[in-house]
Amino acid sequence: MVKILVVEDEMSIRSFLKINLQRNNFNVIEAETGEEGIRLAKLEDPEIAILDVMLPGIDGFKVCEILRNEYQNIGIIMLTARTQDIDKIMGLEFGADDYMVKPFNPSELVLRIKAILRRMENHIEEEKQILTSGSFKLDVYSQKVYKNNEELDVTPKEYMLMKIFVENEDKAFSRDELLDLVWGYDFVGDSKIVDVNIRRLRAKVEDNPSNPVYIETVWGRGYRWKKI
């Protein structure tokens, strides 16, 4: 269940928000001051924070700034009774994702929360497109390979071999398995093409290709990527 932190000093508004959010199956955590909101954020790790601008003690803008600096992935919505554009600009500058002026329709707030959650999910999916193994990084989207943050000049087949290896660290693959996975089951040609591409790939990823550390030869089997 998605956790939502509501930081609002007016009890009536806080209760109103809690009731409507709970009706939509959100887990609501309440705070009436900015300081309490920051403390609860550290304890509860909410996905979304709804912050009133005018709070006793530190205001909502400062709370927003602190939460954004400490929790990059949290979604933040600012609430205010003001209508000046400067408040909206300040909220966005401090790291808010959205902004609503009181009074507002609770259904609209729920829709905005769900929109932020979708963006967060998409961001997480994008992050999953980066594969890492020791000093190596593979960008699945662009099909690029990096070693110590320096891009390696690999061919499409070499990239596919790297991806298979990094996704299956320490797993031994036979030449036939690699041939099927990279060149396809209908490939017609010499299986030695696997060895040729492994040799070329080693020249690019190994510090000493004649004494490979990462792409190991498994005698009688094939090759595997050694987890470092």
C-alpha positions in Angstrom: 0.0 0.0 0.0 1.3 3.4 -1.0 2.3 5.6 1.9 1.4 9.3 1.8 2.7 11.8 4.3 0.3 14.7 4.9 1.9 17.7 6.6 -0.9 20.2 7.4 -1.4 22.2 10.6 -5.2 22.7 10.2 -6.8 19.6 11.7 -10.0 19.9 9.6 -8.1 19.9 6.4 -5.8 17.2 7.5 -8.8 15.0 8.5 -10.4 15.8 5.1 -7.4 14.7 3.3 -6.9 11.6 5.3 -10.5 10.4 4.8 -10.4 10.9 1.1 -7.0 9.4 0.6 -7.9 6.3 2.7 -11.0 5.8 0.6 -8.6 5.4 -2.3 -6.6 2.8 -0.5 -3.6 5.0 0.5 -1.8 4.6 3.8 -1.9 8.1 5.4 0.7 9.4 7.8 -0.1 12.7 9.5 2.1 15.6 10.8 1.0 19.1 11.8 4.5 20.8 11.7 7.3 20.8 9.2 9.7 19.4 11.8 7.3 16.5 12.6 6.9 15.8 8.9 10.7 15.5 8.3 11.0 13.2 11.3 8.1 10.9 10.0 9.5 10.9 6.5 12.8 9.4 7.9 10.8 6.8 9.9 8.1 5.8 7.4 9.8 6.4 4.0 6.6 7.5 2.2 6.3 7.5 -1.6 4.3 10.8 -1.6 4.4 13.9 0.6 1.6 16.5 0.6 2.9 19.7 2.1 1.0 22.8 3.2 3.0 25.9 2.5 2.1 27.8 5.6 3.2 25.7 8.6 4.3 26.6 12.1 8.1 26.5 12.5 9.7 25.7 9.2 7.4 26.3 6.2 6.4 23.9 3.5 9.0 25.2 1.0 11.8 24.4 3.4 10.3 21.0 4.2 10.1 20.4 0.4 13.7 21.3 -0.1 14.9 19.0 2.7 12.9 16.0 1.6 14.0 16.5 -2.0 17.6 16.6 -1.0 17.4 13.5 1.1 14.9 11.4 -0.9 15.3 11.9 -4.6 12.5 9.6 -5.6 9.7 11.0 -3.3 6.8 12.6 -5.0 5.9 16.1 -3.5 2.7 18.1 -3.9 2.4 21.6 -2.4 -0.9 22.9 -1.0 -1.6 26.6 -0.4 -4.5 29.0 0.0 -2.6 31.6 -2.0 -3.1 32.1 -5.7 0.1 34.1 -6.6 2.3 32.5 -9.3 5.3 33.2 -7.1 4.2 30.5 -4.7 4.0 28.0 -7.5 7.3 29.0 -8.9 9.0 28.7 -5.4 7.5 25.3 -4.8 8.7 23.9 -8.1 12.2 25.5 -7.5 12.4 23.8 -4.2 11.7 20.4 -5.9 7.9 20.0 -5.8 6.3 17.8 -8.5 2.9 19.5 -8.4 1.0 22.3 -6.8 -2.7 22.7 -5.7 -4.6 25.8 -4.5 -7.1 25.4 -1.7 -10.0 24.7 -1.8 -9.5 21.8 -4.3 -11.4 18.8 -5.4 -10.1 15.7 -3.6 -10.7 13.6 -6.7 -8.3 15.9 -8.6 -5.7 15.5 -5.9 -6.0 11.7 -6.1 -5.6 11.9 -9.9 -2.5 14.0 -9.5 -1.0 11.6 -6.9 -1.6 8.7 -9.3 0.0 10.6 -12.1 3.1 11.2 -10.0 3.2 7.5 -9.0 3.1 6.5 -12.7 6.0 8.8 -13.5 7.9 7.3 -10.6 7.3 3.8 -11.8 8.5 4.7 -15.3 11.6 6.2 -13.8 12.3 3.0 -11.9 11.8 1.0 -15.1 14.3 3.3 -16.9 16.8 2.8 -14.1 16.4 -1.0 -14.5 17.8 -0.6 -18.0 21.3 -0.2 -16.6 23.1 -3.4 -15.9 26.3 -3.4 -13.8 29.0 -5.9 -12.9 32.0 -4.6 -11.1 33.6 -1.8 -13.1 31.3 -2.6 -16.1 28.0 -0.9 -17.0 25.6 -1.8 -19.8 23.0 0.7 -21.0 20.2 -1.6 -22.4 18.4 1.3 -24.0 21.3 2.5 -26.1 23.1 -0.9 -26.1 26.4 0.7 -25.0 29.0 -0.9 -22.8 31.2 1.1 -20.3 34.2 0.1 -18.3 35.2 2.5 -15.5 32.7 4.9 -17.1 34.5 4.9 -20.4 32.5 3.6 -23.4 33.9 0.5 -25.2 33.6 0.2 -28.9 31.7 -3.1 -29.2 29.8 -4.6 -32.1 26.1 -5.6 -31.7 27.0 -9.2 -31.3 29.7 -8.4 -28.7 27.1 -6.3 -26.9 24.7 -9.2 -26.9 27.4 -11.5 -25.5 28.2 -9.0 -22.8 24.5 -8.7 -21.8 24.1 -12.4 -21.6 27.2 -12.7 -19.4 26.4 -9.8 -17.1 22.8 -11.0 -16.6 24.1 -14.5 -15.7 27.3 -13.9 -13.7 29.3 -17.1 -12.9 27.0 -19.2 -15.2 28.8 -21.3 -17.7 27.5 -21.3 -21.3 28.3 -23.8 -24.0 29.3 -22.6 -27.4 26.1 -23.9 -28.8 24.0 -22.0 -26.2 25.8 -18.8 -27.0 25.4 -19.4 -30.7 21.6 -19.9 -30.3 21.2 -16.9 -28.0 23.2 -14.4 -30.1 23.1 -15.7 -33.6 19.7 -17.5 -33.5 18.6 -21.1 -33.8 18.5 -20.8 -37.6 22.1 -19.7 -37.9 23.9 -21.6 -40.7 27.7 -21.4 -40.3 30.7 -22.4 -38.3 30.2 -22.4 -34.5 33.8 -21.1 -34.2 32.3 -17.7 -34.8 31.5 -17.7 -31.0 35.2 -18.2 -30.2 36.2 -15.4 -32.7 33.8 -12.9 -31.0 34.8 -13.9 -27.5 38.4 -13.3 -28.5 37.5 -9.9 -29.9 35.4 -9.0 -26.8 38.3 -10.0 -24.5 40.5 -7.6 -26.4 38.2 -4.8 -25.4 37.2 -5.7 -21.8 40.2 -7.4 -20.4 43.3 -5.6 -19.1 45.4 -8.5 -20.4 43.5 -10.5 -23.0 46.0 -13.3 -23.0 45.3 -13.8 -19.3 41.5 -13.1 -19.1 40.0 -12.3 -15.7 36.4 -11.5 -16.7 35.5 -13.9 -19.5 36.7 -17.3 -18.3 37.1 -20.4 -20.5 35.3 -23.4 -19.0 37.2 -26.4 -20.4 34.9 -28.9 -22.0 31.9 -26.5 -21.7 32.4 -23.0 -23.1 32.6 -19.6 -21.3 31.4 -17.7 -18.3 31.5 -14.2 -16.9 33.3 -14.2 -13.6 31.7 -12.1 -10.9 34.3 -9.8 -9.5 
